[in-house]
Amino acid sequence: MTSVIESRPTRRQASGATWLAVLELGWREGRRMVLSPAVLLIVGFMVVMGGVGAVSQLSAPSLPSRAEAYDFIFFIFALYAGLIFYVACHLVASSARRTKAEGQLQASPLSSRARSAGLCVGVVMGPGLVAAVAMVTLALLGNDLALVYGSDRPAAVAELVQLALTVIGAGLFAVMCATWLRFPGSLPLGLVALVFGTILMSDAERTPINTWPWFAPYIASPDWIDDVWTLMGSQVWHAVYLAGLCTLAFCVVMLREREGRVRWLFISAGVLGATALAGALQL
């Protein structure tokens, strides 16, 4: 007669299983963000209208040139992608509250903080992956433009990284708004704050000092913003600063739960200090 003794998983094994579950949840949530009806409808409408406009200006339809493709992708991600994914990420992050399914999620083996972490991971694995693919495409097109046309300077690698980080940052800001502002108007409120806050900080004429726009959560590319302040700082450190803002948004999401809040307060303080340092070094 034999007996089987089941051993309890160690703390390290339990933690590893939790993070694997968070990654799996992040992949599913990221797919939901990318395939959100808001993204498909808005992007589909823009592609159709852009195609109609291009065809109407040509006597015979033809494929866009490399320069036209580069300008179109850069324009979309610099102006619209962050806002589109903000809406999609907020809808996904607030779906449980809007459908009154939060009670059912309490039975999930994942804690509330782990589910919030899964949403943040989803932003990186969904919209972030889309932005990364677009940035690689821009880098390849930009290199071809520099070799073939010898015209306008293609965006540097640090500036392309900034584009991707603005998309990720907008998604994390959406998750932060949906986590903390748990009422129906949080989506438009956060969108207004994001748009007008960025516009006001990016306007060098309205700011106290000419270098203040460098602290806006936006790209500082001379190819996109034709202003003298874009030539006065470091594009690399601005990318690090944007990465710090993204990490800070993640920390704020983690602060929503009371359990372990003190630890996350110390982590947030460290991230805030590192982000401030990167902000100072970019000038």
C-alpha positions in Angstrom: 0.0 0.0 0.0 1.5 3.3 -1.1 0.6 6.8 -0.1 1.0 9.9 -2.1 2.1 13.1 -0.3 1.3 16.3 -2.1 3.6 19.1 -1.4 2.5 22.7 -1.3 4.1 25.0 -3.9 6.8 27.2 -2.6 6.4 30.9 -2.5 8.8 31.3 -5.5 6.8 28.7 -7.5 3.5 30.5 -6.6 5.0 33.8 -7.6 6.2 32.4 -10.9 2.8 30.9 -11.7 1.2 34.2 -10.9 3.4 36.1 -13.3 2.8 33.5 -16.0 -0.9 34.0 -15.5 -0.4 37.8 -15.7 1.5 37.5 -19.0 -1.2 35.2 -20.4 -3.9 37.7 -19.2 -1.9 40.5 -20.7 -1.7 38.8 -24.1 -5.5 38.3 -24.1 -6.2 41.9 -23.0 -3.7 43.3 -25.5 -5.4 41.4 -28.3 -8.8 42.9 -27.2 -7.3 46.4 -27.2 -5.9 46.0 -30.7 -9.1 44.4 -32.1 -11.4 46.8 -30.3 -14.3 48.0 -32.4 -13.1 51.6 -31.7 -9.7 50.9 -33.3 -11.2 49.0 -36.3 -13.8 51.6 -37.0 -11.6 54.6 -36.7 -8.6 53.1 -38.6 -10.9 51.7 -41.3 -12.5 55.1 -41.8 -9.2 56.9 -42.0 -7.8 54.3 -44.5 -10.9 54.6 -46.7 -10.9 58.4 -46.6 -7.2 58.6 -47.2 -7.5 56.2 -50.2 -10.4 58.2 -51.6 -8.5 61.4 -51.3 -5.4 59.9 -52.9 -7.3 58.4 -55.8 -9.2 61.7 -56.4 -5.9 63.5 -56.9 -4.5 61.1 -59.4 -5.4 60.6 -63.0 -4.5 56.9 -62.7 -4.5 55.0 -59.4 -1.1 53.9 -58.3 0.6 52.6 -55.1 2.1 55.3 -52.8 5.8 56.0 -52.9 8.1 55.2 -50.1 8.1 58.9 -49.1 4.3 59.0 -49.0 4.1 55.8 -47.0 6.7 57.1 -44.5 4.9 60.4 -44.1 1.5 58.7 -43.7 2.6 56.2 -41.0 4.5 58.9 -39.1 1.5 61.3 -39.3 -0.9 58.6 -38.0 1.2 57.6 -35.1 2.3 61.1 -34.1 -1.2 62.5 -34.2 -3.9 59.8 -33.9 -2.6 56.4 -32.7 -2.2 57.5 -29.0 -5.7 58.9 -28.9 -7.2 55.8 -30.7 -5.5 53.4 -28.3 -6.4 55.5 -25.3 -10.1 55.0 -26.1 -9.6 51.2 -26.8 -7.5 50.6 -23.7 -10.0 52.5 -21.5 -12.9 50.5 -22.9 -11.1 47.2 -22.1 -10.0 48.3 -18.7 -13.4 49.5 -17.7 -15.4 46.7 -19.3 -15.8 44.7 -16.1 -17.2 47.8 -14.3 -19.5 48.7 -17.2 -20.9 45.2 -17.5 -21.2 44.8 -13.7 -19.0 41.7 -13.8 -16.6 42.7 -11.1 -18.3 40.4 -8.6 -17.5 37.4 -10.8 -13.9 38.4 -11.1 -13.5 38.2 -7.3 -13.6 34.4 -7.7 -10.6 34.5 -10.0 -7.4 33.0 -8.7 -5.7 36.3 -9.6 -5.8 39.2 -7.2 -7.2 42.6 -8.2 -3.6 44.0 -8.4 -2.5 41.1 -10.6 -5.5 41.7 -13.0 -4.5 45.4 -13.1 -0.9 44.4 -13.9 -2.3 42.2 -16.7 -4.1 45.2 -18.2 -0.8 47.2 -18.2 1.1 44.2 -19.7 -1.7 44.1 -22.3 -1.0 47.7 -23.3 2.6 46.7 -24.0 1.8 43.4 -25.7 -1.0 44.9 -27.8 -0.8 48.6 -28.8 2.9 48.6 -27.9 3.6 45.7 -30.3 1.7 47.4 -33.0 3.7 50.6 -32.4 6.9 48.7 -32.5 6.1 47.1 -35.8 5.2 50.5 -37.2 8.5 52.0 -35.9 10.6 49.2 -37.5 8.7 49.9 -40.8 9.5 53.6 -40.4 13.1 52.9 -39.7 13.4 50.7 -42.9 11.6 53.3 -45.0 13.6 56.1 -43.5 16.9 54.4 -44.3 15.7 53.8 -47.9 14.7 57.5 -48.2 18.1 58.6 -47.0 19.9 56.4 -49.5 17.6 56.8 -52.5 16.2 60.3 -52.3 18.7 62.1 -50.1 15.9 64.4 -49.1 14.6 65.3 -45.6 16.3 63.7 -42.7 14.4 60.5 -41.6 13.6 60.4 -37.9 16.4 59.1 -35.7 16.0 55.9 -33.7 15.4 57.8 -30.4 12.6 59.8 -32.1 10.9 56.6 -33.4 11.2 55.1 -29.9 9.4 58.3 -28.6 6.5 57.6 -31.0 6.1 54.1 -29.6 6.3 55.3 -26.0 3.6 57.9 -26.6 1.3 55.1 -27.7 2.2 52.9 -24.7 1.9 55.9 -22.4 -1.6 56.8 -23.7 -2.7 53.2 -23.1 -1.3 53.1 -19.6 -2.9 56.5 -18.8 -6.2 55.1 -20.0 -5.8 52.1 -17.6 -4.9 54.5 -14.8 -8.0 56.6 -15.4 -10.2 53.5 -15.6 -8.7 52.1 -12.4 -8.9 55.3 -10.3 -11.8 57.2 -11.8 -14.6 54.6 -11.6 -17.4 56.6 -13.1 -18.9 56.7 -16.6 -17.3 60.1 -17.5 -13.8 59.0 -16.8 -13.0 58.2 -20.5 -13.8 61.7 -21.9 -12.4 63.4 -18.8 -9.0 61.7 -19.2 -9.0 62.3 -23.0 -9.6 66.0 -22.5 -6.9 66.2 -19.8 -4.4 64.3 -22.1 -5.0 66.3 -25.2 -5.2 69.8 -23.7 -2.5 69.2 -21.2 -0.1 68.0 -23.9 -1.0 71.0 -26.2 -0.5 73.5 -23.4 2.9 72.0 -22.4 4.1 71.7 -26.0 3.4 75.4 -26.8 6.7 77.1 -26.2 5.1 80.6 -26.6 2.8 80.0 -23.6 5.2 78.4 -21.2 7.5 80.3 -18.8 10.7 79.0 -20.3 11.5 77.9 -23.8 12.6 74.4 -22.7 9.4 73.6 -20.8 7.8 71.7 -23.8 10.5 69.0 -23.3 8.5 67.9 -20.3 5.3 67.3 -22.3 4.3 63.6 -22.7 4.8 63.9 -26.4 7.5 63.5 -29.1 10.1 66.2 -29.5 11.1 65.4 -33.1 12.2 68.3 -35.3 10.7 66.4 -38.3 7.3 66.8 -36.6 7.5 70.1 -34.6 9.1 72.9 -36.5 10.3 74.9 -33.5 13.6 76.0 -32.2 13.2 74.3 -28.8 13.3 70.8 -30.5 17.0 71.5 -31.3 18.0 72.5 -27.7 17.8 69.1 -25.9 18.6 65.4 -26.2 16.3 63.1 -28.1 17.7 60.1 -26.3 17.0 61.4 -22.8 13.6 62.5 -23.9 12.9 58.9 -24.8 14.1 57.8 -21.4 11.9 60.5 -19.8 8.8 59.2 -21.7 9.7 55.6 -20.5 9.8 56.9 -17.0 6.3 58.5 -17.4 5.0 55.1 -18.6 6.6 53.3 -15.6 5.1 55.9 -13.3 1.6 55.4 -14.7 2.0 51.7 -14.1 3.0 52.4 -10.5 0.0 54.6 -10.0 -2.2 51.7 -11.2 -0.6 49.4 -8.7 -1.3 51.9 -5.9 -5.0 51.4 -6.3 -5.1 48.4 -4.0 -4.4 48.9 -0.3 -2.5 45.6 0.2 1.2 46.3 -0.3 0.6 50.0 -0.9 3.5 51.1 1.2 5.9 49.1 -0.9 4.5 50.6 -4.1 4.8 54.1 -2.6 8.5 53.6 -2.2 8.8 52.2 -5.7 6.8 55.1 -7.1 9.0 57.6 -5.3 12.1 56.0 -6.9 10.5 56.0 -10.3 9.5 59.6 -9.9 13.0 60.6 -8.9 14.5 58.7 -11.9 12.0 60.3 -14.3 12.7 63.8 -12.9 16.5 63.2 -13.4 15.9 62.0 -17.0 13.8 65.2 -17.5 16.6 67.3 -16.2 19.3 65.5 -18.3 17.2 66.0 -21.6 17.7 69.8 -21.4 
